[in-house]
Every structure is written in structure tokens, then in C-alpha cells.
Amino acid sequence: MQNRNVDAVQPEERILREIKRTITDELKFEDEADAAARRTIQSLSRRVPEGSREWDVLYRKYFEEEMNRRKKV
């Protein structure tokens, strides 16, 4: 693979495989953070209905906390 701006040292197939793996890992990472945020909301002592404004605020908060926590690992 040659381009004016890119000189690939690895075969194109290997590069594409690595890109696919990276994207897949990132999506799994977000799915796991989503599940953790939802579990945290469900574990609250009071019920917070999904789709409510409070649920959305809590979800964003817990999702971001989980993403930050996982990025540090």
C-alpha cells in the first residue's frame, strides 16, 4: 500500500485487521460501561424510571464515571 502521504511497513491486510480489532474493542468498552451504568441506576434504593430526566442525568454521570475508571486501568 503506497500513497503520497502514507508508507505502510505492514501488509494492508494486517493493518485492516488491527483497525477492526481496535474498533471492536472500543465498542465493547462502551457496551460494558453502558451496562455498568444501568446496573448502578437499578441498584439505587428508589426506583428511577428509564427515560425520565433524572434517569438521563444519572446515566450520563455513571457512564462517564465508568468510562474514566476503565480508561485508567
C-alpha atoms as a printed R data frame, in Angstrom:
   type eleno elety resid chain resno       x      y      z
1  ATOM     1    CA   MET     A     1   0.000  0.000  0.000
2  ATOM     2    CA   GLN     A     2   1.546  3.266 -1.029
3  ATOM     3    CA   ASN     A     3   0.206  6.742 -1.008
4  ATOM     4    CA   ARG     A     4   1.851 10.093 -1.231
5  ATOM     5    CA   ASN     A     5   1.201 10.618  2.473
6  ATOM     6    CA   VAL     A     6   1.489  7.060  3.806
7  ATOM     7    CA   ASP     A     7   4.165  4.411  3.558
8  ATOM     8    CA   ALA     A     8   2.924  1.199  5.156
9  ATOM     9    CA   VAL     A     9   5.511 -1.122  6.633
10 ATOM    10    CA   GLN     A    10   2.940 -3.836  7.340
11 ATOM    11    CA   PRO     A    11   0.791 -5.616  4.761
12 ATOM    12    CA   GLU     A    12  -2.551 -3.896  4.152
13 ATOM    13    CA   GLU     A    13  -4.485 -6.942  5.403
14 ATOM    14    CA   ARG     A    14  -2.713 -6.831  8.767
15 ATOM    15    CA   ILE     A    15  -3.348 -3.098  9.130
16 ATOM    16    CA   LEU     A    16  -7.053 -3.533  8.368
17 ATOM    17    CA   ARG     A    17  -7.305 -6.408 10.848
18 ATOM    18    CA   GLU     A    18  -5.747 -4.219 13.551
19 ATOM    19    CA   ILE     A    19  -8.147 -1.355 12.788
20 ATOM    20    CA   LYS     A    20 -11.100 -3.732 13.033
21 ATOM    21    CA   ARG     A    21  -9.833 -5.133 16.342
22 ATOM    22    CA   THR     A    22  -9.364 -1.643 17.774
23 ATOM    23    CA   ILE     A    23 -12.867 -0.517 16.788
24 ATOM    24    CA   THR     A    24 -14.396 -3.726 18.161
25 ATOM    25    CA   ASP     A    25 -12.557 -3.320 21.473
26 ATOM    26    CA   GLU     A    26 -13.738  0.283 21.792
27 ATOM    27    CA   LEU     A    27 -17.354 -0.724 21.158
28 ATOM    28    CA   LYS     A    28 -17.105 -3.489 23.781
29 ATOM    29    CA   PHE     A    29 -15.593 -0.969 26.176
30 ATOM    30    CA   GLU     A    30 -18.580  1.359 25.719
31 ATOM    31    CA   ASP     A    31 -21.086 -1.516 25.972
32 ATOM    32    CA   GLU     A    32 -19.553 -2.597 29.276
33 ATOM    33    CA   ALA     A    33 -19.664  0.967 30.616
34 ATOM    34    CA   ASP     A    34 -23.312  1.216 29.496
35 ATOM    35    CA   ALA     A    35 -24.220 -1.998 31.316
36 ATOM    36    CA   ALA     A    36 -22.401 -0.877 34.468
37 ATOM    37    CA   ALA     A    37 -24.192  2.498 34.454
38 ATOM    38    CA   ARG     A    38 -27.560  0.786 34.054
39 ATOM    39    CA   ARG     A    39 -26.798 -1.675 36.874
40 ATOM    40    CA   THR     A    40 -25.830  1.209 39.145
41 ATOM    41    CA   ILE     A    41 -29.123  3.006 38.478
42 ATOM    42    CA   GLN     A    42 -31.096 -0.206 39.051
43 ATOM    43    CA   SER     A    43 -29.317 -0.780 42.360
44 ATOM    44    CA   LEU     A    44 -30.494  2.534 43.819
45 ATOM    45    CA   SER     A    45 -32.833  2.230 46.799
46 ATOM    46    CA   ARG     A    46 -35.546  4.186 44.976
47 ATOM    47    CA   ARG     A    47 -36.837  3.358 41.527
48 ATOM    48    CA   VAL     A    48 -35.873  5.796 38.793
49 ATOM    49    CA   PRO     A    49 -37.926  5.249 35.627
50 ATOM    50    CA   GLU     A    50 -35.863  4.875 32.464
51 ATOM    51    CA   GLY     A    51 -36.408  7.762 30.096
52 ATOM    52    CA   SER     A    52 -37.077 10.265 32.854
53 ATOM    53    CA   ARG     A    53 -34.933 13.366 33.134
54 ATOM    54    CA   GLU     A    54 -33.456 12.086 36.406
55 ATOM    55    CA   TRP     A    55 -32.572  8.741 34.799
56 ATOM    56    CA   ASP     A    56 -30.837 10.510 31.905
57 ATOM    57    CA   VAL     A    57 -28.779 12.669 34.274
58 ATOM    58    CA   LEU     A    58 -27.808  9.669 36.419
59 ATOM    59    CA   TYR     A    59 -26.982  7.583 33.352
60 ATOM    60    CA   ARG     A    60 -24.659 10.232 31.917
61 ATOM    61    CA   LYS     A    61 -22.982 10.649 35.298
62 ATOM    62    CA   TYR     A    62 -22.437  6.925 35.908
63 ATOM    63    CA   PHE     A    63 -21.479  6.245 32.291
64 ATOM    64    CA   GLU     A    64 -18.798  8.951 32.339
65 ATOM    65    CA   GLU     A    65 -17.505  7.745 35.720
66 ATOM    66    CA   GLU     A    66 -17.270  4.205 34.379
67 ATOM    67    CA   MET     A    67 -15.522  5.305 31.182
68 ATOM    68    CA   ASN     A    68 -12.992  7.323 33.192
69 ATOM    69    CA   ARG     A    69 -12.428  4.456 35.613
70 ATOM    70    CA   ARG     A    70 -11.872  1.952 32.802
71 ATOM    71    CA   LYS     A    71  -9.500  4.248 30.913
72 ATOM    72    CA   LYS     A    72  -7.257  4.450 33.963
73 ATOM    73    CA   VAL     A    73  -6.925  0.664 34.110
